[in-house]
Amino acid sequence: QVQFVESGGGLVQPGGSLRLSCAASATIFSRVRIGWYRQAPGKQRELVAFISGAGANYADSVKGRFTISRDNAKNTVYLQMNSLKPEDTAVYYCNAALENGAPAFGSWGQGTQVTVSS
């Protein structure tokens, strides 16, 4: 199965920006949905954005602030996060996404920690 490796997280002040990368072990086809998920302490994992051949979609909480994109030549999906808020603090994961937004693979990688704090 394809494997995903997340990177790019870190500590940033409110209002700052980060760019997360999701590197896949195999070619990502444009028809396949790739999603970014996050899980904050004590919270359920949630889908924040996904990208497919039909375009990109975002959770209301990040709409207008986050941008998901992909570079198929690099087998990589990105998540540009601007105007970060403390409530964005979470571990961010990527996974292939089913049409209903559920992850396609039952196992998760290490994720990358995003901490937004002053």
N, C-alpha and C positions, 0 to 999 in steps of 0.2 A: 504494500500500500504506500501511497505517497506520504512523505513526512514533511512537516513544516517546522521551521526554526524561526522563532521570533527574536528580534533585537531592536535596539534603539531607545529603550526606556531609560528613565533616570529621574532625578529630582529637579523640579522646575518650579518657579514662582507662579502664583496666580497671574493669569494673563499671558504667560509664556507659551512657547511652542515646542513640540517634539515631533519627530518623524519616525514612525515605527516601520520596520521592514519584516516581511514574512517571506522567507526563502523556502521554496519547495524543492523536493528531491526529484521531481519530474516536471515535465512541461505542463503548464497550466493552460488549458484550452479556454478560449473566450466564452464558450458555451457553459463552462462550469462556474458555478457561483463560489466565490471565496469570501468568507466572512471574518470580521474581527469581532471577537467576544471579549468581555471583561468580567472580572469577578472582584468585587470589593470585599473587605473583611466583613463577615457576617451577612453577606448578601448573596443572592442567587446569581449565577452566571447569566449574563445577558448579551444578546447580539446588539452591537452598536452600529455596524455598517456591513454591507456586502456589495460585491460587484459581480456583474455577469455581462454577457453580451448585450443584454437589454439596457444596461446602465447601472447606476449606483443607487443605493437606498440607505437611509440613515434613520437611526432612532431619533425621536423628537428631542431627546436630551442633548444630542450632539449636532443636530442639523444646523447648518450655517457656520459651524466651527471646525468640523472635521471633513476631510476629503480623502476618499479611498481611490486608489489608482493601481494600475498594474503595468508591468513590463514583461511581456511574454518571452522576449528574448533572454531575459535574465531569470525567468521563472520566479518572479518576485512580485508581491503585492505590498503596497505601501499604505500607511495611514498617516496623513498629515494632520496634526492636531494643533489648532490655534486657539487662542483665548481660553487657555486651560483654566479649569476651576477646581477647587479642592475636591468636589464630588466626583471628579474624573479619576481620582486616585483608585487604582486597581491593578491587578495583574491582567495583562492583555494577552490574548491568545488568538491564533488564527486557525481556521479549519475550513474544509470544503463545507458548503452549506446546501442543504436541501431546499426545495422550493418553499417549504413552510418555515424556513429559517433555522431549523434544527441542524446540529452538526452532523456531517455525513460519517465521521469516524468517531468511534467510541472512546478512543484514547486521545489524550491531550499532551502537548509538549510542555516544556518548562514555562513558557510564557515569558513576558518581559514586564518588569515592575515599573509602573508610572506613579510617581508621587508628586502631587501638587500641593505645595505648602510654602508659606512665607517664614 
